């Protein structure tokens, strides 16, 4: 699981996985930086525009020139690697499912089916 430890969505996801006794490794973007291969995988699966979090304060604080410079997957990944708070979270990879963002009902269904 990739995310930021103090993010509400990540906390909820981790709590659900812990309660469900699902083993996982946690990669904290703030401590360990972005994993470029995981970003590429997420962008290829979900699209770079879904992985790049434009709803948060980090995006809103960027200058217009920086925002305008994000025009494709490569530029989005470069910016997300620099500003890890721009990565939608959590992101789960390495199992049967790739998941982006936390949706309690979807995650519950996936866990119930044993597909995580």
C-alpha positions in Angstrom: 0.0 0.0 0.0 1.3 3.4 -1.0 0.2 6.6 0.8 0.8 9.1 3.5 0.5 7.9 7.1 -1.5 10.8 8.4 -4.0 10.9 5.4 -7.6 10.1 6.5 -8.2 7.8 3.6 -5.0 5.9 4.2 -5.9 5.6 7.9 -9.3 4.2 7.1 -7.9 1.8 4.5 -5.2 0.6 6.9 -7.7 0.1 9.7 -9.9 -2.0 7.4 -7.0 -4.2 6.3 -5.8 -4.6 9.9 -9.2 -5.5 11.1 -9.5 -8.0 8.2 -6.1 -9.5 9.1 -4.7 -8.7 5.6 -0.9 -8.5 5.5 0.5 -5.6 3.6 3.6 -3.5 3.3 3.1 0.3 3.7 5.2 2.7 1.7 4.9 6.2 3.1 5.5 8.8 0.4 6.6 11.4 2.9 9.3 9.2 4.4 10.3 7.1 1.4 9.5 9.3 -1.5 7.5 8.2 -4.6 8.0 4.8 -6.2 8.3 5.7 -9.9 7.4 2.1 -11.0 4.3 2.1 -8.8 3.3 5.5 -10.3 3.8 4.2 -13.8 1.7 1.2 -13.0 -1.1 3.3 -11.4 -1.1 5.7 -14.4 -1.2 2.9 -16.9 -4.1 1.3 -15.1 -6.2 4.3 -14.0 -4.9 7.1 -16.2 -2.5 9.8 -15.0 -5.4 12.3 -14.6 -7.0 10.0 -12.0 -3.7 9.4 -10.1 -2.8 13.1 -10.0 -4.9 14.6 -7.1 -6.1 18.0 -8.3 -8.6 18.4 -5.5 -6.1 18.9 -2.7 -4.5 21.9 -1.3 -1.1 21.0 -2.7 -2.5 21.3 -6.3 -4.3 24.6 -5.5 -1.1 26.1 -4.1 0.9 25.4 -7.3 1.5 28.3 -9.6 -0.4 28.4 -12.9 2.7 27.7 -15.0 3.4 24.5 -13.1 -0.2 23.3 -13.5 -0.2 24.1 -17.2 3.0 22.1 -17.6 1.2 18.8 -16.7 0.1 17.7 -20.1 0.9 13.9 -20.2 1.8 10.9 -18.1 5.5 11.8 -18.0 5.0 15.3 -16.8 2.4 14.2 -14.3 4.7 11.5 -12.9 7.6 14.0 -12.7 5.5 16.4 -10.7 4.0 13.7 -8.4 7.5 12.4 -7.7 8.5 15.9 -6.6 5.3 16.7 -4.7 4.2 13.4 -3.3 1.0 14.9 -1.7 -0.3 15.2 -5.3 -0.6 11.4 -5.6 -4.1 10.1 -5.0 -4.1 7.7 -2.1 -4.1 5.0 -1.0 -2.8 3.0 -3.9 -2.6 -0.8 -3.6 -0.6 -3.0 -5.9 1.0 -6.4 -5.8 -2.0 -8.5 -5.1 -5.0 -9.7 -7.1 -6.4 -6.1 -7.4 -5.0 -2.7 -8.1 -6.9 -0.1 -6.1 -6.7 3.7 -6.2 -8.4 5.7 -3.5 -10.5 4.4 -0.6 -14.0 3.2 -1.1 -15.2 1.3 2.0 -17.9 -0.6 0.3 -15.8 -1.6 -2.7 -12.9 -2.6 -0.5 -15.3 -4.6 1.7 -16.6 -6.5 -1.3 -13.1 -7.3 -2.5 -12.0 -8.4 0.9 -15.2 -10.5 1.3 -14.4 -12.3 -1.9 -10.8 -12.8 -0.9 -9.6 -10.9 -4.0 -7.1 -8.5 -2.4 
